[in-house]
């Protein structure tokens, strides 16, 4: 049984987080935080839909992508690097693309809830970016569904490094066109104004920030 240290923060914290990031990584940071602060309860809401934090009575939100809500306090964590990936089995069966145009002849996996995902912009190490049509036969609206589709050899897709790093390290998945990179995505924590002054919330923001900055592909 854990006992809270004197002066340890207590109370409830409500958090909204993009689903795949929450399941794969943020939960572990929350578990560690609660182990250190046993008087803190956490209400974690996983969704890729951007909610109104005030209306939903949420204290903080972990967001991927550009931010339009200027009324919230923002802590920029970094940019989440993405890579083109496919399973080794898929590439052995269908061949490995050598140029961006080769993607036109491959199966692709697209995110249906991301505007513009039917056009993939790739940045070479040198030179100008190129745009490739990317209207895949498989559309999903959840990062973990995309991860599983990739693992099962359903095609090629851009993926956040933190989403597939274990599969890349195990050799089950390979990077495709390693000299080209999809656009990175900003990663931020949004905070309802005034909530960061509350000790438990301020402490959790610091803990989550440190955990997110340590993830693969965040820079």
C-alpha positions as CSV (number, residue, x, y, z in Angstrom):
1,X,0.0,0.0,0.0
2,X,1.4,3.4,-1.0
3,X,1.2,6.4,1.3
4,X,1.2,10.0,0.1
5,X,4.1,12.2,1.3
6,X,3.2,15.2,3.3
7,X,2.3,18.1,0.9
8,X,1.7,15.7,-2.0
9,X,-1.0,17.0,-4.3
10,X,-4.4,15.3,-4.3
11,X,-7.7,15.6,-6.2
12,X,-9.0,14.7,-9.7
13,X,-7.4,15.6,-13.1
14,X,-9.3,15.3,-16.3
15,X,-7.2,14.7,-19.5
16,X,-8.0,14.5,-23.1
17,X,-5.5,12.8,-25.4
18,X,-5.3,11.5,-29.0
19,X,-6.1,7.8,-28.7
20,X,-3.1,6.0,-30.1
21,X,-0.6,8.2,-28.2
22,X,-2.6,7.8,-25.0
23,X,-2.8,4.0,-25.2
24,X,0.8,3.4,-26.3
25,X,2.6,6.0,-24.1
26,X,0.7,8.5,-22.1
27,X,-0.9,5.9,-19.8
28,X,2.5,4.7,-18.6
29,X,3.4,8.3,-17.6
30,X,0.0,8.6,-15.8
31,X,0.6,5.3,-13.9
32,X,4.0,6.5,-12.8
33,X,2.6,9.9,-11.7
34,X,-0.2,8.2,-9.6
35,X,2.4,5.9,-8.0
36,X,4.2,9.0,-6.8
37,X,1.0,10.9,-5.9
38,X,-1.6,8.3,-4.7
39,X,-4.1,11.0,-3.7
40,X,-4.5,12.0,-7.4
41,X,-7.3,10.4,-9.5
42,X,-7.1,10.6,-13.2
43,X,-10.0,10.8,-15.8
44,X,-8.3,10.0,-19.1
45,X,-10.5,10.5,-22.2
46,X,-9.1,9.1,-25.4
47,X,-10.4,10.5,-28.7
48,X,-9.0,11.8,-31.9
49,X,-11.8,14.4,-32.0
50,X,-10.8,17.8,-30.7
51,X,-13.2,18.7,-27.9
52,X,-14.0,22.0,-26.2
53,X,-12.0,21.7,-22.9
54,X,-14.2,24.1,-21.0
55,X,-17.5,22.6,-22.1
56,X,-16.3,19.1,-21.3
57,X,-14.7,20.1,-18.0
58,X,-11.3,18.9,-19.0
59,X,-8.2,20.3,-17.4
60,X,-5.6,19.6,-20.1
61,X,-5.4,18.1,-23.6
62,X,-2.6,16.5,-25.4
63,X,-2.9,17.4,-29.1
64,X,-1.2,16.5,-32.3
65,X,-1.5,18.9,-35.2
66,X,-1.8,22.7,-35.6
67,X,-3.8,24.5,-32.9
68,X,-6.6,27.0,-33.6
69,X,-7.8,27.5,-30.1
70,X,-5.9,30.6,-28.9
71,X,-7.9,30.9,-25.6
72,X,-6.0,28.0,-24.1
73,X,-2.6,28.1,-22.6
74,X,-0.2,26.1,-24.7
75,X,3.0,24.2,-23.9
76,X,4.8,23.2,-27.1
77,X,6.4,19.8,-26.7
78,X,8.1,19.4,-30.0
79,X,7.4,18.0,-33.5
80,X,6.5,14.4,-34.0
81,X,8.6,12.9,-36.8
82,X,6.8,10.6,-39.3
83,X,8.2,7.9,-41.6
84,X,6.8,5.9,-44.4
85,X,6.5,2.3,-43.4
86,X,5.3,-1.1,-44.4
87,X,5.6,-4.7,-43.1
88,X,8.5,-6.7,-44.3
89,X,6.0,-9.3,-45.6
90,X,4.2,-6.7,-47.8
91,X,7.4,-5.4,-49.3
92,X,8.7,-8.8,-50.0
93,X,5.5,-9.6,-51.9
94,X,5.0,-6.3,-53.7
95,X,8.5,-4.9,-54.0
96,X,10.2,-1.9,-52.3
97,X,9.5,1.5,-53.8
98,X,12.6,3.2,-55.1
99,X,11.1,6.6,-56.0
100,X,8.1,8.5,-54.7
101,X,6.2,7.9,-57.9
102,X,6.4,4.2,-57.3
103,X,3.9,4.7,-54.5
104,X,1.2,5.1,-57.1
105,X,1.4,1.3,-57.8
106,X,1.2,0.2,-54.2
107,X,-1.6,-0.4,-51.6
108,X,-1.8,2.4,-49.2
109,X,-3.5,3.0,-45.8
110,X,-5.0,6.4,-45.2
111,X,-6.4,8.2,-42.2
112,X,-10.0,9.3,-43.1
113,X,-10.2,11.8,-40.3
114,X,-7.2,13.9,-41.4
115,X,-7.9,16.6,-44.0
116,X,-5.7,16.3,-47.0
117,X,-4.5,12.7,-46.2
118,X,-5.3,11.8,-49.8
119,X,-2.3,13.7,-50.9
120,X,1.1,12.8,-49.4
121,X,3.8,15.5,-49.3
122,X,7.3,14.1,-49.0
123,X,10.4,16.1,-48.2
124,X,13.7,14.9,-49.6
125,X,17.0,15.4,-47.8
126,X,17.9,17.8,-50.6
127,X,15.6,19.6,-53.1
128,X,12.0,20.5,-53.2
129,X,9.1,18.5,-51.7
130,X,6.9,16.4,-53.9
131,X,3.2,15.6,-53.7
132,X,1.9,12.1,-54.4
133,X,-1.7,11.0,-54.6
134,X,-2.4,8.8,-51.6
135,X,-6.0,7.7,-51.8
136,X,-5.7,4.2,-50.4
137,X,-8.0,1.3,-50.6
138,X,-8.1,1.1,-46.8
139,X,-9.3,4.1,-44.8
140,X,-9.2,4.1,-41.0
141,X,-9.9,6.8,-38.4
142,X,-7.8,5.5,-35.6
143,X,-4.0,5.4,-35.2
144,X,-4.0,1.9,-33.6
145,X,-6.1,0.6,-36.5
146,X,-3.5,2.0,-38.9
147,X,-0.7,0.3,-36.9
148,X,-2.5,-3.0,-37.0
149,X,-3.2,-2.7,-40.8
150,X,0.5,-2.0,-41.3
151,X,1.5,-4.9,-39.2
152,X,-0.9,-7.2,-41.1
153,X,0.7,-6.2,-44.4
154,X,-2.2,-4.2,-45.8
155,X,0.0,-1.6,-47.5
156,X,2.2,1.4,-47.0
157,X,1.4,4.4,-44.8
158,X,3.1,7.4,-43.0
159,X,3.3,6.8,-39.3
160,X,4.5,8.6,-36.2
161,X,7.8,7.1,-35.1
162,X,6.4,6.5,-31.6
163,X,3.5,4.5,-33.1
164,X,5.7,1.9,-34.8
165,X,9.2,2.1,-33.2
166,X,8.9,-1.3,-31.6
167,X,7.8,-3.0,-34.9
168,X,10.7,-1.3,-36.7
169,X,13.2,-2.4,-34.0
170,X,11.8,-6.0,-34.2
171,X,12.3,-6.1,-38.0
172,X,8.6,-6.7,-38.6
173,X,8.3,-3.4,-40.3
174,X,10.6,-1.4,-42.6
175,X,11.0,2.2,-43.5
176,X,10.1,2.9,-47.1
177,X,11.9,5.6,-49.1
178,X,14.1,6.6,-46.1
179,X,15.5,9.6,-48.1
180,X,12.1,11.2,-48.0
181,X,10.1,12.3,-45.0
182,X,6.4,13.2,-44.5
183,X,5.7,16.5,-42.8
184,X,6.3,16.3,-39.0
185,X,3.3,17.1,-36.8
186,X,3.4,19.6,-33.8
187,X,2.8,18.0,-30.4
188,X,1.4,20.3,-27.7
189,X,-0.3,20.3,-24.3
190,X,-3.3,22.6,-24.0
191,X,-4.2,23.9,-20.6
192,X,-7.5,25.6,-19.5
193,X,-6.5,29.1,-18.3
194,X,-5.8,29.2,-14.6
195,X,-5.6,25.4,-14.1
196,X,-1.8,25.3,-14.3
197,X,-1.8,27.2,-11.0
198,X,-3.3,24.2,-9.3
199,X,-0.4,22.1,-7.8
200,X,-1.6,18.6,-8.9
201,X,-2.2,19.8,-12.5
202,X,1.1,21.7,-12.7
203,X,2.9,18.7,-11.4
204,X,1.2,16.4,-14.0
205,X,1.9,18.8,-16.9
206,X,5.6,18.7,-16.0
207,X,5.6,14.9,-15.7
208,X,3.8,14.4,-19.0
209,X,6.0,17.0,-20.8
210,X,9.1,15.1,-19.8
211,X,7.7,11.8,-20.8
212,X,6.5,13.0,-24.2
213,X,9.9,14.7,-25.0
214,X,11.6,11.4,-24.3
215,X,9.5,9.5,-26.9
216,X,11.0,8.2,-30.1
217,X,10.7,10.7,-32.9
218,X,9.9,13.8,-30.8
219,X,12.2,16.7,-31.4
